[in-house]
Amino acid sequence: MTATTIPASGPPSRPEPDVTPAEIIARAEAIAPTLVARQAETEQRTYYAQDTHEAFSDAGFYRLLVPRRYGGYEFGVDTFLQVSMTLARGCPSTAWMFCLGATHALPVASLFGERAQAELFRGGDFICPATIVPSGSAKPTPDGDWALEGTWKYCSGSPYATHFLGHVPAPGPDGQPAAPMLFVAPRSEFRRLDDWGGQLGLKGSGSHSIVIDNGTIPGHFALPGTHMSEADTTGGTPGSRLHANPEYGGGPLSFMLLEVSSLAVGMAQGALDAYEELMRSRTTLFPPIVTRAEDPDYQFWYGEAAGLIATAEAALRQAIAQWRDLCADGPGAFTREHDLRIATICREVVRLCWRAVEGQLFPTAGSSAVRHGERIERVWRDLSTLHSHAGIGVLLKSVTTRELARAHFGIT
C-alpha cells in the first residue's frame, strides 16, 4: 500500500444548507423505532444493514461533527449525542456502531492541522472508528511518511469506515524511547477482520479488528507523542483556531465518556419502553389478577426505574452543558481537573442506568421477557458488555477517580 492523498479540488458542499439540529433529531426519532424489529438480524450480521447505513447518510448523521468548511453541519456535541441516544433507544448495537464511528470527526477536526483536515474530510461523510490502546509498529520513511503494520482490536464502526484513527508506539527523535503516536489511515490502507459477534452483548456493533499490512500514511496524518484521551487542549488546538469554534478544543477524555453515557441512557430508555409494553399487555401471576399497570408492585418497579433513568438523563444533559460552557470560556478554562470531573459525572450516569435495568426491570419482567433475543434481555446483555469497555470498567472505576483528586490537589 502507498500513501493516499486527495487531489486539491474544492471542498464538498453541505447537501442541505438550511437543515436545523431539530430536524436532524426528528429524523433520528423517526428512524429509531424501525430499528427495534431488526435487532436480531443486526446481531447475526454483526453490523447494521446497508439500507440503514444509507438512511443515516441521507439523514446527514455522518456529517454532524464535520466542520462546515468541509461540507459538514458542525452542529455541536449536543445534537450528535442526542441522535446517538435516540438511536440507542431503538437498537443499542446500531447506535454504538454509528456513534463510535461518526464521533471521531471531532478529535480529528480538533487535533490535526489544516492540510490533513482538508484531505481527510474531503469525502463529506466521515466514519472513523478508533482505538486508544497503542498497537502495531510505525517507522518513519525517508520522504517524511510513516510506514505502519499491525492489528487494532475493537474498532466499532469499521464495516462502513472511511478512515481509521489509531495509536501506535512510534520511535522518538534522537533515539528517545517510543511514545504513542495518534494517526489517521484512509480506507485504502486497512482491511477489516471478520472477528466480531461472539461476545455477550453489542453483537451487532461492528466492533471488528482492523489490520494494516505494509501501509503508508503521509506525515501530516500522524501526531507523534499525542494520545487522544490525554491531549492537552488548554493552549488551544489547531481546530479551534482554524474553525473559530471552541468545541473543537474541548476536553477529549470527557467527550469520549459523554458518548458512552448517551448510549447507556438510550439503552435504558429502550428497556423501559419494553417494560411499559409488558405493563400494559400482561397480567399479574398471583391474585388479584389485574394488568401489571394496575398492580402496586409493578407500579413501584416501573417508577423506580423511570426515576433512575430520568436522573441519568438529567445528569448527562448537565454534563454536556458543562462541556460546552467550558469550551466557550476559552482554551485555558478546560483544565485536566474539569475534564476528569465531567468524566466522573459520566460514571454516575452509567451506574444509574445499570441500576434501573439490572436492579428493577430485568428481574421483574418475567422469564419469558428475558429469553434470548427479547428486548429487555438484549439491553441487559448490551449494558453488561458496555461495562467491559476499558473506559468504563477500568478507567472510570478507578483511574479517573484517583486522577481527579490528584488534579485538584496539584499532585503530579
C-alpha positions, 0 to 999 in steps of 0.5 A: 500500500502507498500513501493516499492523498486527495487531489486539491479540488474544492471542498464538498458542499453541505447537501442541505444548507438550511437543515436545523439540529431539530430536524436532524433529531426528528429524523433520528426519532423517526428512524429509531423505532424501525430499528427495534424489529431488526435487532436480531438480524443486526446481531447475526450480521454483526453490523447494521444493514446497508439500507440503514447505513444509507438512511443515516447518510441521507439523514446527514448523521455522518456529517454532524461533527464535520466542520462546515468548511468541509461540507459538514453541519458542525452542529455541536456535541449536543445534537450528535449525542442526542441522535446517538441516544435516540438511536440507542433507544431503538437498537443499542448495537446500531447506535454504538456502531454509528456513534463510535464511528461518526464521533471521531470527526471531532478529535480529528477536526480538533487535533490535526492541522489544516492540510490533513483536515482538508484531505481527510474530510474531503469525502463529506461523510466521515466514519472513523472508528478508533482505538486508544490502546497503542498497537502495531509498529510505525517507522518513519520513511525517508520522504517524511511518511510513516510506514505502519503494520499491525492489528487494532482490536475493537474498532466499532464502526469499521464495516462502513469506515472511511478512515481509521484513527489509531495509536501506535508506539512510534520511535522518538527523535534522537533515539528517545524511547517510543511514545504513542503516536495518534494517526489517521489511515484512509480506507485504502490502507486497512482491511477489516477482520471478520472477528466480531459477534461472539461476545455477550452483548453489542453483537451487532456493533461492528466492533471488528479488528482492523489490520494494516499490512505494509501501509503508508500514511503521509506525515501530516496524518500522524501526531507523534507523542499525542494520545487522544484521551490525554491531549492537552487542549488548554493552549488551544488546538489547531481546530479551534483556531482554524474553525473559530469554534471552541468545541473543537478544543474541548476536553477529549477524555470527557467527550469520549465518556459523554458518548458512552453515557448517551448510549447507556441512557438510550439503552435504558430508555429502550428497556423501559419502553419494553417494560411499559409494553409488558405493563400494559399487555400482561397480567399479574401471576398471583391474585388479584389478577389485574394488568401489571399497570394496575398492580402496586408492585409493578407500579413501584418497579416501573417508577423506580426505574423511570426515576433512575433513568430520568436522573441519568438523563438529567445528569448527562444533559448537565454534563454536556452543558458543562462541556460546552460552557467550558469550551466557550470560556476559552482554551485555558478554562478546560483544565485536566481537573474539569475534564476528569470531573465531567468524566466522573459525572459520566460514571454516575450516569452509567451506574444509574442506568445499570441500576434501573435495568439490572436492579428493577426491570430485568428481574421483574419482567418475567422469564419469558421477557428475558429469553434470548433475543427479547428486548429487555434481555438484549439491553441487559446483555448490551449494558453488561458488555458496555461495562467491559469497555476499558473506559468504563470498567477500568478507567472510570472505576478507578483511574479517573477517580484517583486522577481527579483528586490528584488534579485538584490537589496539584499532585503530579 
